[in-house]
């Protein structure tokens, strides 16, 4: 039985800054919605508490789970605290989705209530882009020191290994941090073919930390190498007007288009015909726009920053702009490489394969595993600090291993570990949160010792694929 099925009948409160229907919603809201839908489909009862926005109904059942909208952009935190204190006995667990500032659910929930905090990316350096002193300092304090004290050794979830590293380095969070990556929606079928001339497309929120102006700034240099280049930047946000003005000042109206918010079909069409997408963000939790482009065979050029260094496989599904390298140089090199039709086809195939290794079904199951583990931990009343190891190990058995091996592994290993078996490649287990020594100890009760034990690569940890090359 899957972890999602084991949560059937459980009442779970999701706390998130916005919901998917909010005009300012982005990747974090897609993540919450996709996870919530899958929890509901397998029998869980989900309530999403989020902020209100203009003309939005205070209660909404349109996605088969209850959305409660109360409080303003920042007032939602106090409103959520009141809701949790008043209705705590209505819920079995809380998932606190942090968007810069968490909801501090452990302060308002009963001491024994399981709480899991999901962090999309670390905002420490971004607070200066959105707030002046002292609010920028307050934001860093709440995300860092206060979160560290409130959550203690409770389990956390990061959407990528580099985000987890930032959580350790900048926030100094000490509890277990599990990796639950984003999935990817199946793209709308598109009749558009790849453009015969260079084309760049990106569909994203136009907000300061995305730094889309960096792309517009280098377009004149790209035009000297590729005079027929076209750039499409779709999306809305607080930076939209500034980009329009930047394009006008640089005289790029014939090269750069800014169509605003587009439909899913138009997004698929734009990305399908482009040679490249670009992600010049200062940091991301993951890079959902990169994977969406990869899903239609479009590689990405991105800054080598947290999140993006995980979603972009350098030289395989795109290219990272390394320290000391300019964005213009990286883009020119990428376009030159893609001008070879054979190379373009190879990169497109690799990008599609990488994107298709992610699914929202898998993401929901992995988060359910984390939540189920914490619920059992609380039910057993296990006190004390839990050891946190940010490694994973792959254990492998040959195809001729006993058919009874998989049931034994499922009984022996934790629900957060991943087991896959095939006639051709044998059985492999991805043991989360342990090195080879820890894996060897965990497998002592398995009658057939593994053929090999080796530390897992970032790609394996992200995709959860333990068969085949990665």
DRENLO-823374 format. One record per residue (C-alpha): residue number from 1; residue in one letter; x, y, z. Coordinates in nm, 4 decimals, padded with zeros to 6 digits, always signed. Layout:
N
- seq|type|x|y|z
- NUM|A|X|Y|Z
...
//
This chain:
470
- seq|type|x|y|z
- 1|X|+00.0000|+00.0000|+00.0000
- 2|X|+00.1372|+00.3422|-00.0941
- 3|X|+00.2002|+00.6142|+00.1621
- 4|X|-00.0764|+00.8217|+00.0022
- 5|X|-00.3205|+00.5354|+00.0495
- 6|X|-00.2099|+00.4940|+00.4105
- 7|X|-00.3033|+00.8590|+00.4702
- 8|X|-00.6575|+00.7976|+00.3484
- 9|X|-00.9078|+00.9385|+00.5954
- 10|X|-00.6516|+01.1664|+00.7581
- 11|X|-00.7351|+01.5361|+00.7888
- 12|X|-00.4394|+01.7502|+00.6891
- 13|X|-00.4015|+02.1285|+00.6997
- 14|X|-00.1874|+02.2902|+00.4299
- 15|X|-00.0623|+02.6433|+00.5004
- 16|X|+00.0561|+02.8441|+00.2012
- 17|X|+00.0973|+03.2158|+00.1317
- 18|X|-00.1187|+03.2060|-00.1818
- 19|X|-00.3319|+02.9565|-00.3704
- 20|X|-00.3075|+02.8725|-00.7384
- 21|X|-00.5933|+03.1048|-00.8416
- 22|X|-00.4197|+03.4107|-00.6930
- 23|X|-00.3020|+03.6431|-00.9765
- 24|X|+00.0442|+03.6525|-00.8140
- 25|X|+00.0717|+03.2718|-00.7899
- 26|X|+00.3847|+03.0989|-00.9141
- 27|X|+00.5669|+02.7685|-00.8924
- 28|X|+00.5207|+02.7333|-00.5158
- 29|X|+00.1450|+02.7494|-00.5594
- 30|X|+00.1523|+02.4939|-00.8419
- 31|X|+00.3478|+02.2628|-00.6111
- 32|X|+00.0924|+02.2959|-00.3305
- 33|X|-00.2056|+02.2472|-00.5604
- 34|X|-00.0636|+01.9423|-00.7374
- 35|X|+00.0264|+01.7756|-00.4080
- 36|X|-00.3122|+01.8589|-00.2513
- 37|X|-00.5042|+01.7134|-00.5461
- 38|X|-00.3216|+01.3830|-00.5198
- 39|X|-00.3706|+01.3616|-00.1458
- 40|X|-00.7441|+01.4126|-00.1991
- 41|X|-00.7600|+01.1573|-00.4816
- 42|X|-00.6332|+00.8873|-00.2451
- 43|X|-00.8752|+00.9702|+00.0348
- 44|X|-00.7125|+01.2382|+00.2496
- 45|X|-00.9146|+01.5401|+00.3587
- 46|X|-00.7209|+01.8559|+00.2742
- 47|X|-00.7807|+02.2133|+00.3860
- 48|X|-00.5605|+02.4825|+00.2346
- 49|X|-00.5422|+02.8004|+00.4437
- 50|X|-00.4113|+03.0929|+00.2417
- 51|X|-00.4327|+03.4700|+00.1969
- 52|X|-00.7277|+03.6573|+00.0519
- 53|X|-00.7087|+03.8664|-00.2633
- 54|X|-00.9432|+04.1055|-00.4383
- 55|X|-01.2819|+03.9583|-00.5343
- 56|X|-01.1835|+03.6082|-00.4222
- 57|X|-01.4446|+03.4073|-00.2288
- 58|X|-01.3439|+03.3330|+00.1313
- 59|X|-01.4171|+02.9607|+00.0841
- 60|X|-01.3578|+02.7567|-00.2305
- 61|X|-01.4143|+02.3867|-00.3145
- 62|X|-01.3283|+02.4120|-00.6855
- 63|X|-01.0256|+02.1793|-00.6632
- 64|X|-01.1979|+01.9093|-00.4511
- 65|X|-01.0313|+02.0365|-00.1359
- 66|X|-01.1336|+02.3265|+00.0839
- 67|X|-00.9511|+02.6572|+00.0353
- 68|X|-00.9929|+02.9098|+00.3162
- 69|X|-00.8787|+03.2612|+00.2281
- 70|X|-00.8280|+03.5012|+00.5172
- 71|X|-00.5879|+03.7815|+00.5923
- 72|X|-00.3853|+04.0089|+00.3686
- 73|X|-00.0427|+03.9533|+00.2163
- 74|X|+00.1142|+03.9473|+00.5636
- 75|X|-00.2000|+03.9297|+00.7776
- 76|X|-00.2461|+03.5716|+00.6613
- 77|X|+00.0148|+03.4570|+00.9134
- 78|X|-00.1838|+03.5823|+01.2120
- 79|X|-00.5090|+03.4574|+01.0580
- 80|X|-00.3569|+03.1116|+01.0117
- 81|X|-00.2337|+03.1081|+01.3721
- 82|X|-00.5859|+03.1868|+01.4954
- 83|X|-00.7359|+02.9188|+01.2727
- 84|X|-00.4903|+02.6553|+01.3895
- 85|X|-00.5383|+02.7374|+01.7576
- 86|X|-00.9169|+02.7309|+01.7229
- 87|X|-00.9546|+02.4261|+01.4993
- 88|X|-00.6481|+02.2171|+01.5871
- 89|X|-00.8618|+01.9201|+01.6888
- 90|X|-01.0041|+01.9122|+01.3333
- 91|X|-00.6661|+01.8079|+01.1884
- 92|X|-00.4273|+01.5149|+01.2167
- 93|X|-00.1223|+01.6926|+01.0755
- 94|X|+00.0035|+02.0215|+00.9286
- 95|X|+00.2160|+02.0874|+00.6205
- 96|X|+00.3646|+02.4361|+00.6458
- 97|X|+00.4774|+02.5674|+00.3054
- 98|X|+00.7382|+02.8369|+00.3627
- 99|X|+00.7654|+03.1230|+00.1153
- 100|X|+01.0385|+03.3281|+00.2799
- 101|X|+00.8602|+03.3307|+00.6149
- 102|X|+00.7005|+03.0141|+00.7556
- 103|X|+00.3716|+03.0017|+00.9430
- 104|X|+00.5467|+02.8805|+01.2626
- 105|X|+00.2854|+02.6079|+01.2973
- 106|X|+00.4591|+02.4381|+01.5957
- 107|X|+00.3781|+02.7470|+01.8063
- 108|X|+00.0041|+02.7167|+01.7458
- 109|X|-00.0504|+02.3430|+01.7008
- 110|X|-00.0716|+02.0948|+01.9904
- 111|X|+00.2725|+01.9677|+02.0927
- 112|X|+00.2040|+01.6165|+01.9658
- 113|X|+00.0661|+01.7239|+01.6268
- 114|X|+00.2925|+01.6236|+01.3348
- 115|X|+00.4230|+01.9297|+01.1468
- 116|X|+00.6308|+01.9158|+00.8280
- 117|X|+00.7762|+02.2354|+00.6791
- 118|X|+00.8359|+02.2610|+00.3030
- 119|X|+01.0935|+02.5174|+00.1867
- 120|X|+01.1122|+02.6078|-00.1813
- 121|X|+01.4200|+02.8264|-00.1584
- 122|X|+01.6151|+03.0384|+00.0865
- 123|X|+01.5314|+03.4107|+00.0705
- 124|X|+01.8062|+03.5639|+00.2857
- 125|X|+01.9597|+03.7696|+00.0040
- 126|X|+01.6249|+03.8441|-00.1600
- 127|X|+01.4763|+04.0362|+00.1326
- 128|X|+01.6884|+04.3386|+00.0336
- 129|X|+01.5253|+04.3378|-00.3121
- 130|X|+01.1729|+04.3657|-00.1728
- 131|X|+01.2055|+04.5480|+00.1597
- 132|X|+01.3955|+04.8355|+00.3163
- 133|X|+01.5495|+04.8379|+00.6619
- 134|X|+01.4312|+04.7290|+00.9139
- 135|X|+01.1844|+04.4939|+00.7396
- 136|X|+01.4594|+04.3245|+00.5372
- 137|X|+01.6432|+04.2499|+00.8607
- 138|X|+01.3214|+04.1229|+01.0236
- 139|X|+01.2627|+03.8901|+00.7270
- 140|X|+01.6105|+03.7396|+00.7556
- 141|X|+01.5651|+03.6990|+01.1307
- 142|X|+01.2298|+03.5204|+01.0948
- 143|X|+01.3501|+03.2910|+00.8160
- 144|X|+01.6733|+03.2081|+00.9962
- 145|X|+01.7152|+03.2319|+01.3713
- 146|X|+01.3465|+03.2284|+01.4670
- 147|X|+01.2642|+02.9365|+01.2342
- 148|X|+01.5600|+02.7449|+01.3725
- 149|X|+01.4284|+02.7799|+01.7271
- 150|X|+01.0622|+02.7139|+01.6472
- 151|X|+01.1060|+02.4084|+01.4255
- 152|X|+01.3997|+02.2566|+01.6110
- 153|X|+01.4606|+01.9054|+01.4801
- 154|X|+01.1218|+01.8672|+01.3129
- 155|X|+01.1447|+01.7313|+00.9573
- 156|X|+01.1865|+01.9733|+00.6718
- 157|X|+01.1398|+01.9255|+00.2990
- 158|X|+01.3520|+02.0927|+00.0314
- 159|X|+01.2734|+02.0761|-00.3390
- 160|X|+01.6386|+02.0280|-00.4423
- 161|X|+01.9733|+01.9258|-00.2906
- 162|X|+02.1230|+02.2728|-00.3383
- 163|X|+01.8276|+02.4275|-00.1534
- 164|X|+01.8958|+02.1838|+00.1303
- 165|X|+02.2589|+02.2945|+00.1298
- 166|X|+02.1450|+02.6580|+00.1569
- 167|X|+01.9154|+02.5651|+00.4448
- 168|X|+02.2111|+02.4152|+00.6267
- 169|X|+02.4604|+02.6898|+00.5427
- 170|X|+02.2490|+03.0066|+00.5666
- 171|X|+01.9609|+02.9107|+00.7947
- 172|X|+02.1568|+02.6536|+00.9976
- 173|X|+01.8531|+02.4281|+01.0254
- 174|X|+01.9488|+02.1108|+01.2103
- 175|X|+01.6608|+01.8657|+01.1617
- 176|X|+01.6195|+01.6050|+00.8870
- 177|X|+01.5739|+01.7621|+00.5426
- 178|X|+01.4067|+01.5389|+00.2845
- 179|X|+01.4130|+01.6040|-00.0893
- 180|X|+01.0730|+01.6203|-00.2607
- 181|X|+01.1225|+01.7746|-00.6054
- 182|X|+00.8637|+01.9389|-00.8252
- 183|X|+00.6826|+01.7295|-01.0786
- 184|X|+00.6042|+01.8545|-01.4255
- 185|X|+00.2721|+01.8882|-01.6054
- 186|X|+00.2354|+01.7157|-01.9382
- 187|X|+00.2726|+01.9997|-02.1920
- 188|X|-00.0136|+02.0897|-02.4187
- 189|X|+00.0367|+01.9232|-02.7604
- 190|X|+00.1815|+02.1783|-02.9999
- 191|X|+00.1849|+02.1895|-03.3766
- 192|X|+00.4759|+02.4342|-03.3689
- 193|X|+00.8086|+02.3105|-03.5043
- 194|X|+01.1490|+02.4333|-03.3945
- 195|X|+01.2253|+02.7746|-03.5430
- 196|X|+01.4763|+02.7668|-03.8309
- 197|X|+01.6365|+03.0803|-03.6879
- 198|X|+01.7539|+03.1362|-03.3283
- 199|X|+01.4721|+03.1925|-03.0830
- 200|X|+01.4676|+03.2311|-02.7051
- 201|X|+01.1484|+03.1922|-02.5021
- 202|X|+01.0721|+03.2029|-02.1337
- 203|X|+00.7443|+03.1958|-01.9454
- 204|X|+00.7792|+03.3057|-01.5867
- 205|X|+00.6756|+03.5549|-01.3202
- 206|X|+00.8350|+03.8918|-01.3932
- 207|X|+00.9585|+03.9781|-01.0452
- 208|X|+01.2908|+04.1272|-00.9293
- 209|X|+01.4742|+03.8134|-00.8168
- 210|X|+01.4149|+03.6493|-01.1575
- 211|X|+01.6499|+03.9157|-01.3055
- 212|X|+01.4957|+03.8963|-01.6526
- 213|X|+01.6546|+04.2325|-01.7254
- 214|X|+01.9901|+04.0515|-01.7450
- 215|X|+01.8659|+03.8736|-02.0562
- 216|X|+01.7299|+04.1876|-02.2216
- 217|X|+02.0563|+04.3663|-02.1452
- 218|X|+02.2655|+04.1207|-02.3514
- 219|X|+02.0300|+04.0972|-02.6515
- 220|X|+02.2200|+04.3700|-02.8472
- 221|X|+02.5380|+04.1616|-02.8162
- 222|X|+02.3521|+03.8489|-02.9282
- 223|X|+02.2163|+04.0320|-03.2315
- 224|X|+02.5683|+04.1022|-03.3540
- 225|X|+02.6202|+03.7252|-03.3791
- 226|X|+02.2611|+03.6294|-03.4688
- 227|X|+02.0860|+03.9254|-03.6423
- 228|X|+01.7588|+03.7343|-03.6880
- 229|X|+01.7261|+03.6362|-03.3219
- 230|X|+01.3788|+03.6546|-03.1638
- 231|X|+01.3141|+03.6689|-02.7888
- 232|X|+00.9731|+03.6060|-02.6294
- 233|X|+00.9300|+03.6838|-02.2580
- 234|X|+00.5825|+03.5874|-02.1371
- 235|X|+00.4412|+03.6476|-01.7917
- 236|X|+00.3271|+03.9193|-01.5576
- 237|X|+00.4492|+04.0648|-01.2323
- 238|X|+00.5862|+04.3728|-01.0661
- 239|X|+00.8782|+04.3894|-01.3105
- 240|X|+00.6702|+04.3832|-01.6294
- 241|X|+00.6606|+04.7575|-01.6887
- 242|X|+01.0317|+04.7985|-01.6184
- 243|X|+01.1093|+04.5363|-01.8831
- 244|X|+00.8880|+04.7142|-02.1377
- 245|X|+01.0803|+05.0349|-02.0697
- 246|X|+01.4167|+04.8575|-02.0931
- 247|X|+01.3232|+04.7090|-02.4308
- 248|X|+01.2162|+05.0527|-02.5547
- 249|X|+01.5355|+05.2239|-02.4347
- 250|X|+01.7527|+04.9626|-02.6084
- 251|X|+01.5488|+04.9843|-02.9287
- 252|X|+01.4647|+04.6128|-02.9208
- 253|X|+01.0934|+04.6339|-02.9998
- 254|X|+01.1361|+04.4243|-03.3174
- 255|X|+01.3384|+04.1565|-03.1373
- 256|X|+01.1893|+04.1231|-02.7889
- 257|X|+00.8180|+04.0665|-02.7310
- 258|X|+00.6441|+04.0825|-02.3932
- 259|X|+00.2954|+03.9333|-02.4429
- 260|X|+00.2064|+03.9230|-02.0711
- 261|X|+00.0161|+03.6293|-01.9232
- 262|X|-00.0400|+03.3529|-02.1786
- 263|X|-00.2490|+03.0367|-02.1897
- 264|X|-00.1008|+02.6899|-02.1378
- 265|X|-00.1350|+02.6287|-02.5107
- 266|X|+00.0529|+02.9463|-02.5992
- 267|X|+00.3216|+02.8621|-02.3440
- 268|X|+00.3698|+02.5227|-02.5048
- 269|X|+00.3843|+02.6784|-02.8513
- 270|X|+00.6398|+02.9405|-02.7499
- 271|X|+00.8683|+02.6881|-02.5797
- 272|X|+00.8304|+02.4272|-02.8560
- 273|X|+00.9576|+02.6578|-03.1281
- 274|X|+01.2407|+02.8124|-02.9235
- 275|X|+01.6002|+02.7006|-02.9370
- 276|X|+01.6532|+02.7949|-02.5743
- 277|X|+01.4923|+02.9088|-02.2539
- 278|X|+01.6865|+03.1234|-02.0072
- 279|X|+01.6791|+03.1398|-01.6266
- 280|X|+01.8913|+03.4338|-01.5034
- 281|X|+01.7516|+03.4208|-01.1471
- 282|X|+01.9708|+03.5036|-00.8496
- 283|X|+01.8415|+03.1805|-00.6875
- 284|X|+01.5600|+02.9314|-00.7259
- 285|X|+01.4362|+02.6437|-00.5191
- 286|X|+01.4315|+02.4254|-00.8252
- 287|X|+01.3624|+02.5761|-01.1661
- 288|X|+01.0176|+02.4626|-01.2741
- 289|X|+01.0271|+02.6816|-01.5858
- 290|X|+01.3439|+02.4991|-01.6928
- 291|X|+01.1807|+02.1571|-01.6625
- 292|X|+00.8667|+02.2767|-01.8406
- 293|X|+01.0846|+02.3837|-02.1326
- 294|X|+01.2801|+02.0565|-02.1197
- 295|X|+00.9492|+01.8674|-02.1437
- 296|X|+00.9055|+01.9955|-02.5014
- 297|X|+01.2720|+01.9405|-02.5871
- 298|X|+01.3977|+02.2946|-02.5230
- 299|X|+01.7249|+02.3219|-02.3277
- 300|X|+01.8065|+02.6011|-02.0835
- 301|X|+02.0852|+02.8435|-02.0062
- 302|X|+02.0829|+02.9365|-01.6381
- 303|X|+02.3013|+03.0932|-01.3747
- 304|X|+02.4945|+02.8441|-01.1640
- 305|X|+02.2958|+02.9194|-00.8462
- 306|X|+02.1008|+02.7093|-00.5931
- 307|X|+01.8120|+02.5223|-00.7482
- 308|X|+01.9076|+02.5861|-01.1085
- 309|X|+02.2339|+02.3961|-01.0732
- 310|X|+02.0171|+02.0927|-00.9946
- 311|X|+01.7461|+02.1355|-01.2576
- 312|X|+01.9965|+02.2035|-01.5391
- 313|X|+02.2333|+01.9169|-01.6209
- 314|X|+02.5266|+02.1078|-01.7648
- 315|X|+02.6096|+02.0049|-02.1209
- 316|X|+02.3229|+01.7551|-02.1296
- 317|X|+01.9896|+01.9354|-02.0835
- 318|X|+02.1309|+02.2876|-02.0972
- 319|X|+02.4218|+02.4984|-01.9822
- 320|X|+02.5118|+02.6716|-01.6570
- 321|X|+02.6734|+03.0146|-01.6585
- 322|X|+02.9800|+02.9482|-01.4473
- 323|X|+03.1380|+03.2116|-01.2193
- 324|X|+03.3410|+03.4551|-01.4297
- 325|X|+03.1486|+03.3731|-01.7488
- 326|X|+02.9102|+03.6294|-01.8939
- 327|X|+02.5506|+03.5484|-01.9780
- 328|X|+02.6057|+03.6767|-02.3322
- 329|X|+02.9002|+03.4415|-02.3876
- 330|X|+02.7067|+03.1435|-02.2518
- 331|X|+02.4081|+03.2209|-02.4748
- 332|X|+02.6202|+03.2709|-02.7879
- 333|X|+02.8024|+02.9416|-02.7227
- 334|X|+02.4735|+02.7595|-02.6671
- 335|X|+02.3129|+02.9021|-02.9822
- 336|X|+02.6241|+02.8155|-03.1827
- 337|X|+02.6098|+02.4579|-03.0561
- 338|X|+02.2385|+02.4289|-03.1319
- 339|X|+02.2868|+02.5603|-03.4859
- 340|X|+02.3974|+02.2060|-03.5710
- 341|X|+02.0650|+02.0223|-03.6346
- 342|X|+02.2041|+01.6869|-03.5186
- 343|X|+02.3287|+01.8351|-03.1924
- 344|X|+01.9987|+02.0148|-03.1447
- 345|X|+01.8087|+01.6850|-03.1763
- 346|X|+02.0367|+01.5089|-02.9268
- 347|X|+02.0007|+01.7847|-02.6670
- 348|X|+01.6226|+01.7941|-02.7203
- 349|X|+01.5964|+01.4190|-02.6588
- 350|X|+01.8095|+01.4450|-02.3449
- 351|X|+01.6022|+01.7351|-02.2145
- 352|X|+01.2753|+01.5455|-02.2676
- 353|X|+01.4106|+01.2343|-02.0952
- 354|X|+01.5213|+01.4395|-01.7936
- 355|X|+01.1871|+01.6196|-01.7640
- 356|X|+00.9938|+01.2940|-01.7954
- 357|X|+01.1812|+01.1478|-01.4970
- 358|X|+00.9727|+01.3785|-01.2743
- 359|X|+00.6038|+01.3475|-01.1979
- 360|X|+00.3618|+01.5031|-00.9544
- 361|X|+00.2444|+01.1542|-00.8590
- 362|X|+00.5963|+01.0714|-00.7443
- 363|X|+00.6342|+01.4067|-00.5651
- 364|X|+00.3064|+01.3583|-00.3768
- 365|X|+00.4053|+01.0065|-00.2747
- 366|X|+00.7433|+01.1238|-00.1478
- 367|X|+00.5869|+01.4021|+00.0594
- 368|X|+00.3293|+01.1541|+00.1910
- 369|X|+00.6170|+00.9275|+00.2982
- 370|X|+00.7744|+01.2122|+00.4968
- 371|X|+00.4435|+01.3044|+00.6583
- 372|X|+00.3549|+00.9439|+00.7373
- 373|X|+00.6951|+00.8897|+00.9001
- 374|X|+00.6489|+01.1969|+01.1195
- 375|X|+00.2947|+01.0943|+01.2152
- 376|X|+00.4224|+00.7534|+01.3260
- 377|X|+00.7094|+00.9208|+01.5102
- 378|X|+00.4648|+01.1350|+01.7058
- 379|X|+00.2229|+00.8481|+01.7675
- 380|X|+00.5046|+00.6419|+01.9185
- 381|X|+00.6057|+00.9388|+02.1329
- 382|X|+00.9716|+00.9216|+02.0429
- 383|X|+01.1446|+01.2142|+02.2130
- 384|X|+01.4858|+01.3547|+02.1482
- 385|X|+01.6822|+01.4904|+01.8604
- 386|X|+01.6867|+01.3012|+01.5294
- 387|X|+02.0071|+01.2521|+01.3368
- 388|X|+02.0243|+01.4378|+01.0074
- 389|X|+02.2420|+01.3023|+00.7251
- 390|X|+02.2156|+01.4758|+00.3892
- 391|X|+02.3276|+01.1772|+00.1833
- 392|X|+02.1595|+00.8857|+00.0096
- 393|X|+02.2952|+00.5455|-00.0894
- 394|X|+02.2035|+00.3055|-00.3708
- 395|X|+02.2089|-00.0648|-00.2849
- 396|X|+02.2038|-00.3054|-00.5814
- 397|X|+02.1204|-00.6750|-00.6200
- 398|X|+02.1650|-00.8846|-00.9350
- 399|X|+01.8606|-01.0029|-01.1373
- 400|X|+01.9029|-01.3577|-01.0063
- 401|X|+01.8355|-01.2447|-00.6481
- 402|X|+01.5416|-01.4157|-00.4799
- 403|X|+01.1932|-01.3018|-00.5781
- 404|X|+01.1268|-01.2689|-00.2067
- 405|X|+01.3811|-00.9874|-00.1806
- 406|X|+01.1452|-00.6972|-00.2553
- 407|X|+00.8869|-00.7866|+00.0142
- 408|X|+01.1720|-00.8272|+00.2645
- 409|X|+01.3132|-00.4869|+00.1717
- 410|X|+00.9715|-00.3235|+00.2069
- 411|X|+00.9405|-00.4641|+00.5578
- 412|X|+01.2980|-00.3781|+00.6533
- 413|X|+01.3504|-00.0297|+00.5085
- 414|X|+01.1736|+00.2968|+00.5890
- 415|X|+00.8792|+00.4287|+00.3939
- 416|X|+01.0950|+00.7160|+00.2675
- 417|X|+01.3322|+00.4708|+00.0937
- 418|X|+01.2655|+00.3828|-00.2714
- 419|X|+01.2736|+00.0253|-00.4051
- 420|X|+01.2552|-00.0677|-00.7738
- 421|X|+01.3022|-00.4083|-00.9353
- 422|X|+01.3198|-00.5320|-01.2945
- 423|X|+01.4100|-00.8575|-01.4654
- 424|X|+01.6889|-00.6907|-01.6643
- 425|X|+01.8584|-00.4718|-01.4048
- 426|X|+01.7795|-00.6505|-01.0819
- 427|X|+01.6728|-00.4813|-00.7614
- 428|X|+01.7924|-00.1451|-00.6379
- 429|X|+01.7052|+00.0500|-00.3261
- 430|X|+01.7630|+00.4205|-00.2695
- 431|X|+01.8208|+00.4617|+00.1036
- 432|X|+01.7514|+00.8220|+00.1975
- 433|X|+01.9452|+00.9972|+00.4719
- 434|X|+02.2368|+00.7599|+00.5142
- 435|X|+02.5885|+00.6965|+00.3845
- 436|X|+02.7284|+00.3564|+00.2848
- 437|X|+02.8038|+00.2627|+00.6469
- 438|X|+02.4511|+00.3509|+00.7546
- 439|X|+02.3084|+00.1596|+00.4589
- 440|X|+02.5139|-00.1489|+00.5463
- 441|X|+02.3774|-00.1400|+00.9014
- 442|X|+02.0200|-00.0931|+00.7796
- 443|X|+02.0540|-00.3947|+00.5486
- 444|X|+02.1930|-00.6344|+00.8117
- 445|X|+01.8526|-00.7987|+00.8482
- 446|X|+01.8254|-00.8656|+00.4742
- 447|X|+01.9316|-01.2279|+00.4103
- 448|X|+02.0788|-01.1534|+00.0677
- 449|X|+02.3588|-00.8925|+00.0898
- 450|X|+02.3687|-00.6277|-00.1848
- 451|X|+02.6162|-00.6632|-00.4679
- 452|X|+02.7175|-00.2964|-00.4447
- 453|X|+02.6649|+00.0019|-00.2163
- 454|X|+02.7461|+00.3495|-00.3461
- 455|X|+02.6507|+00.7058|-00.2688
- 456|X|+02.3655|+00.8341|-00.4849
- 457|X|+02.4136|+01.1117|-00.7379
- 458|X|+02.2100|+01.4324|-00.7254
- 459|X|+02.0124|+01.3167|-01.0306
- 460|X|+01.9134|+00.9928|-00.8574
- 461|X|+01.8074|+01.1724|-00.5396
- 462|X|+01.5965|+01.4182|-00.7384
- 463|X|+01.4234|+01.1798|-00.9756
- 464|X|+01.4044|+00.8841|-00.7392
- 465|X|+01.5120|+00.6653|-01.0310
- 466|X|+01.7423|+00.3913|-00.9075
- 467|X|+01.7486|+00.1864|-01.2260
- 468|X|+01.9487|+00.2687|-01.5348
- 469|X|+02.2174|+00.5274|-01.5878
- 470|X|+02.1907|+00.8742|-01.4343
//
